[in-house]
Amino acid sequence: MECAKNVHGTITGMKPKYRFLAGGLIIAAAVLLLLGTSLRSSTVYYLTVKELTSRGAAADGQRVRIAGLVDRESVDWEPGSSVVRFDLVEGEATLPVVYEGRVPDAFAQADSAVVDGELSPDGVFVADSLVVQCPSKYEAQLTE
């Protein structure tokens, strides 16, 4: 009998409380590994328009989030259409953006926008998410 116990020195030969502890540690390690993998794949880096344009070709294909002012003169969009083209600006830096999807109703009056997506090799930012920020005229009304 004594030899059989020593031969089976694996988890099955452990005392019950140590089996639960070992099982719990294995489960915790698996959960942490899955959580780490999930966070790494869903992380989106935030850059300004100047930062992205200064990276040049190194930024091609990287998933990023960009915020900037909407150049109202550059907007090419028919209300009701699902494709909008516009430029985001920050100082002298300009980033052409194309977005296809549901365009927020407030886009027609938006001063600034936040877009998620990737910079294509031709220098156009292909956005798959568009969030507009309220124009300042609404903020003034709220403070009065």
C-alpha positions in Angstrom: 0.0 0.0 0.0 2.7 2.5 0.9 4.4 2.1 -2.5 1.2 2.7 -4.4 0.8 6.1 -2.6 4.3 7.2 -3.5 4.0 6.1 -7.1 0.8 8.2 -7.6 2.3 11.5 -6.3 0.1 13.5 -8.7 -2.9 15.7 -8.0 -5.0 12.5 -7.5 -2.7 11.5 -4.6 -3.0 14.9 -2.9 -5.1 15.6 0.2 -8.6 17.0 -0.8 -7.9 20.5 0.3 -4.7 20.7 -1.8 -6.6 19.4 -4.8 -9.1 22.2 -4.6 -6.3 24.7 -4.1 -4.4 23.4 -7.2 -7.6 23.3 -9.2 -8.4 26.9 -8.2 -5.0 28.1 -9.1 -5.3 26.4 -12.6 -8.7 28.0 -13.2 -7.4 31.5 -12.0 -4.4 31.2 -14.3 -6.6 30.3 -17.3 -9.0 33.2 -16.5 -6.1 35.7 -16.3 -4.6 34.4 -19.5 -7.9 34.8 -21.4 -8.4 38.3 -19.9 -4.9 39.4 -20.8 -5.3 38.1 -24.4 -8.7 39.8 -24.7 -7.5 43.2 -23.5 -4.5 43.1 -25.7 -6.5 42.4 -28.9 -9.1 45.1 -28.1 -6.7 47.9 -27.1 -7.0 50.9 -29.3 -4.3 53.6 -29.1 -5.4 57.2 -28.9 -3.5 59.7 -31.0 -4.0 63.3 -32.0 -4.1 64.3 -35.7 -0.6 65.7 -35.5 0.8 62.5 -33.9 -0.7 60.2 -36.5 0.4 62.3 -39.5 3.9 62.6 -38.1 4.2 58.8 -38.0 4.0 58.6 -41.8 4.0 55.1 -43.3 4.7 53.6 -39.9 1.1 54.3 -38.9 -0.4 52.3 -41.9 -2.7 49.5 -40.7 -2.5 50.3 -37.0 -5.8 50.5 -35.3 -6.1 53.9 -33.5 -8.6 56.4 -32.2 -8.3 60.0 -33.4 -10.0 63.1 -32.2 -10.0 66.4 -34.0 -11.9 69.4 -35.3 -14.1 68.7 -38.3 -13.3 71.0 -41.2 -16.8 71.9 -42.3 -15.7 73.0 -45.8 -14.3 69.5 -46.5 -17.5 67.6 -45.6 -18.9 65.5 -48.4 -22.1 63.9 -47.2 -25.7 63.8 -48.2 -28.0 63.4 -45.2 -29.4 59.9 -45.3 -26.3 58.5 -47.0 -24.2 56.0 -45.1 -20.8 57.3 -46.4 -19.3 60.5 -45.3 -15.9 62.1 -46.2 -14.4 64.9 -44.2 -11.1 66.2 -42.8 -10.1 66.2 -39.2 -7.7 69.1 -38.4 -5.4 70.0 -35.6 -3.5 73.2 -36.2 -1.8 72.8 -39.6 -2.2 69.0 -39.6 -5.0 67.6 -41.7 -6.3 64.0 -41.9 -8.8 63.0 -44.6 -11.4 60.5 -43.2 -13.9 58.3 -44.9 -16.6 56.6 -42.8 -19.2 54.2 -43.9 -22.0 53.4 -41.4 -24.7 55.1 -39.5 -23.9 58.8 -39.5 -25.0 60.5 -36.2 -27.8 63.1 -36.8 -25.7 65.7 -34.9 -22.8 65.3 -37.5 -24.3 68.2 -39.6 -23.6 70.6 -36.7 -20.6 68.9 -35.1 -17.5 70.9 -34.4 -15.4 67.9 -33.5 -15.4 64.1 -33.9 -13.7 61.0 -32.6 -13.0 58.2 -35.1 -11.7 54.7 -34.7 -10.1 52.8 -37.5 -6.9 52.5 -39.6 -4.8 54.6 -41.8 -4.7 53.3 -45.3 -1.5 53.4 -47.4 -2.9 56.3 -49.5 -3.1 58.5 -46.3 -6.9 58.3 -45.9 -8.2 57.3 -42.5 -10.8 54.5 -42.9 -13.1 54.8 -39.9 -15.4 52.1 -38.7 -16.7 54.2 -35.7 -17.7 57.9 -35.6 -18.7 59.8 -32.5 -19.5 63.5 -32.7 -19.1 66.0 -29.9 -21.8 68.6 -29.4 -21.3 72.1 -30.9 -20.3 74.8 -28.4 -23.6 76.6 -29.0 -25.3 73.8 -27.0 -22.8 74.1 -24.2 -23.5 77.8 -23.9 -27.2 77.2 -23.6 -26.6 74.6 -20.8 -24.6 77.0 -18.7 -27.1 79.9 -18.9 
